[in-house]
């Protein structure tokens, strides 16, 4: 038993991940699966390209800082069309985002462009503009941070089915997302 406890302490990151996976498994047994939340649908994945992390000519320490803590940005190459309920929306070509805003130390297990990609894309657009764009080019009116966070959660649940993971991501947004939300509102 001491051996197992030593392993759990020494490899605490894996202990946390394995614990969350087991909790998620148990929660999924008792939780209904497959319900529609926002009716998110898309025909094909977004076409996107990675943008370079600009470390050249930054000086040694700033380049190291950007390399270690910088976040990869992605650009949408073609308009991305999706549906929420019966309404069609678009994220226009040229929109840049960072995927799901996963802290660097968690990115080993949870890629920003992995299972949270679709929710992260729509959420990042919504955070930047405080609205979504309909297919006809009009918007849905100003929405608040909480509305966008719930949309992220519900899209992710519909896409990947990992309710525990998506609720953890949702509560992380509710606690810390104000910094990004307020940063975009300064640019309004």
C-alpha positions in Angstrom: 0.0 0.0 0.0 2.9 2.4 0.8 4.3 1.7 -2.6 1.0 2.7 -4.3 0.8 5.8 -2.2 4.4 6.8 -3.0 3.6 6.4 -6.7 0.5 8.5 -6.4 2.4 11.3 -4.7 5.4 11.2 -7.0 3.3 11.1 -10.1 0.6 13.4 -8.8 -0.3 14.7 -12.3 -1.2 11.2 -13.5 -3.1 10.6 -10.2 -5.3 13.7 -10.8 -5.9 12.7 -14.5 -6.7 9.1 -13.6 -9.0 10.2 -10.7 -10.9 12.6 -13.0 -11.3 9.9 -15.6 -12.7 7.5 -13.0 -15.0 10.2 -11.6 -16.2 11.0 -15.2 -16.8 7.3 -15.9 -18.9 6.9 -12.7 -20.8 10.2 -13.5 -21.5 9.0 -17.0 -23.2 5.9 -15.7 -25.7 7.9 -13.7 -26.2 10.7 -16.2 -28.4 10.6 -19.2 -26.4 10.8 -22.5 -27.2 12.2 -25.8 -29.7 14.9 -25.1 -29.8 17.9 -27.3 -28.8 21.1 -25.5 -28.3 23.8 -28.2 -28.7 21.7 -31.3 -25.2 22.2 -32.5 -24.5 20.8 -36.0 -21.9 21.2 -38.7 -21.3 19.5 -42.0 -17.5 19.5 -41.9 -14.7 20.5 -39.6 -13.3 24.0 -39.9 -10.5 24.5 -42.3 -7.7 26.2 -40.3 -4.0 26.8 -40.4 -1.6 27.3 -37.6 0.1 30.7 -37.2 3.7 31.0 -36.3 4.7 31.8 -32.7 6.9 34.9 -33.3 10.1 34.3 -31.4 12.5 35.6 -33.9 14.2 38.9 -33.0 12.7 38.9 -29.5 15.9 38.5 -27.6 16.8 35.3 -25.8 14.7 35.6 -22.7 11.6 36.9 -24.3 11.8 34.3 -27.0 12.1 31.5 -24.3 9.2 33.1 -22.4 7.0 33.1 -25.6 8.1 29.6 -26.5 7.3 28.2 -23.0 4.1 30.2 -22.4 2.9 31.3 -25.8 -0.2 29.9 -27.2 -0.6 28.7 -30.8 -3.0 30.8 -32.8 -5.1 29.4 -35.6 -6.7 31.1 -38.5 -10.0 30.0 -40.2 -9.2 29.5 -43.9 -12.8 29.2 -45.2 -16.0 30.4 -43.7 -17.1 27.9 -41.0 -20.8 27.2 -41.1 -22.7 25.7 -38.2 -26.3 25.4 -36.9 -27.6 26.1 -33.4 -31.2 24.8 -33.3 -32.7 25.9 -36.6 -30.6 29.0 -37.1 -27.5 28.9 -39.3 -24.4 30.8 -38.3 -21.0 31.5 -39.8 -17.5 32.2 -38.4 -15.8 34.1 -41.3 -12.6 33.3 -43.0 -9.7 35.1 -41.4 -10.9 34.8 -37.8 -8.0 34.0 -35.5 -8.3 32.1 -32.2 -6.3 29.9 -29.9 -8.6 26.9 -29.6 -9.8 26.0 -26.1 -7.8 28.1 -23.6 -6.2 25.2 -21.8 -3.5 26.1 -19.3 0.0 24.9 -20.5 0.5 22.4 -17.7 -2.8 20.6 -18.8 -2.1 20.8 -22.5 -0.2 17.5 -22.3 -3.6 15.7 -21.6 -6.1 18.2 -23.1 -5.1 19.7 -26.4 -6.6 23.1 -27.1 -7.6 21.8 -30.6 -8.8 18.4 -29.3 -12.2 17.5 -27.9 -12.9 21.1 -27.0 -12.2 22.6 -30.4 -15.7 23.2 -31.7 -16.9 24.8 -28.5 -13.7 26.7 -28.2 -14.0 28.1 -31.8 -17.6 29.3 -31.3 -16.8 30.6 -27.8 -13.7 32.5 -28.9 -15.7 34.2 -31.6 -18.4 35.0 -29.1 -16.0 36.3 -26.6 -14.3 38.6 -29.1 -17.5 40.1 -30.5 -20.1 39.4 -27.7 -22.4 38.0 -30.4 -22.6 35.4 -33.1 -23.0 36.1 -36.8 -25.9 34.6 -38.7 -25.4 33.1 -42.1 -27.0 36.2 -43.7 -24.4 38.5 -42.0 -26.6 39.9 -39.2 -25.8 39.2 -35.6 -27.9 37.9 -32.8 -27.5 41.0 -30.6 -25.1 41.4 -27.6 -24.7 38.5 -25.3 -22.9 38.3 -22.0 -20.0 36.2 -20.8 -22.2 33.7 -18.9 -24.3 33.1 -22.1 -21.1 32.4 -24.1 -19.7 30.1 -21.4 -22.9 28.1 -21.3 -22.9 27.9 -25.1 -19.3 26.5 -24.9 -20.3 23.9 -22.4 -23.4 22.8 -24.3 -21.6 22.6 -27.7 -18.8 20.6 -26.2 -21.2 18.2 -24.5 -23.1 17.6 -27.7 -19.8 17.1 -29.7 -17.8 15.0 -27.3 -20.2 13.7 -24.6 -17.6 14.2 -21.7 -19.9 16.0 -19.3 -17.5 16.0 -16.4 -14.7 17.5 -18.5 -17.0 20.0 -20.1 -18.4 21.1 -16.7 -14.9 21.5 -15.3 -14.0 23.6 -18.3 -17.2 25.6 -17.9 -16.5 26.4 -14.3 -12.9 27.3 -15.1 -14.3 29.8 -17.6 -16.8 31.1 -15.1 -14.0 31.7 -12.6 -11.2 33.0 -14.8 -12.7 33.9 -18.2 -13.5 37.4 -17.1 -9.9 38.5 -18.0 -10.3 37.6 -21.7 -13.9 38.8 -21.8 -13.0 42.2 -20.3 -9.9 42.4 -22.5 -12.1 42.2 -25.6 -14.6 44.7 -24.2 -11.8 47.3 -24.0 -11.4 46.9 -27.7 -15.2 47.4 -28.4 
